[in-house]
Amino acid sequence: MAATDTLPPNAPIWLGPVCDILLSVCILCWSVAYALIVSRGWHHKSYGMPLLAVAMNVSWECVYAVYVTKGMWLEQFCCAIWLVLDFGIIYTAVRNGPREWKTSSPFVGRHIGPILALLTMIGFAGQLSFATWFLSRPGVGHGDKAGKRWRGMEGYDVIELGFWTGGTVQLVLSASSLAMLLARGHSGAAGYDIW
């Protein structure tokens, strides 16, 4: 549930505050995970988030911070915090990535910054295109949109939009993190405390 959604009449009164608390806990947990990725990357001279996942994550957070969550203070605040923390993740990837890629793909290691920038631009274009289409008219998506609001208009479900877009990013992050672990043979700047 988004902070701007209206509860249906048959929903219990406690549901709204509980959803807000759970959203706040989610923001806190992801923020701690990002901070741990940066800290471990700095300490271990490695990076903890795969390049494609970093690019998709940054592009998702940019689109949500600037476009989707405009007027939704809690959601916009969390995206802004995550974007700030992303700079640390990007820094550790660009600084320590060449060492990680030295034997498996020196080309990637030498060009990690431009590759990450290109992937982020492509991800941004894809995220913005999908979000613009999804929010182009009321009722897009699946199910009843009663009580779902976006920028004061009824019938726009940003939670479902987040499910499809954020879920895709999470799927890529999970799969590529496992692939990175197998390819490296060590966890680098990742660990159980982050996972």
Secondary structure, 3 states (H helix, E strand, C coil): CCCCCCCCCCCCCCHHHHHHHHHHHHHHHHHHHHHHHHHHHHHHCCCCCCHHHHHHHHHHHHHHHHHHCCCCHHHHHHHHHHHHHHHHHHHHHHHHHHHHHCCCCHHHHHCHHHHHHHHHHHHHHHHHHHHHHHCCCCCCCCCCCCCCEECCEECCCHHHHHHHHHHHHHHHHHHHHHHHHHHHCCCCCCCCCCC
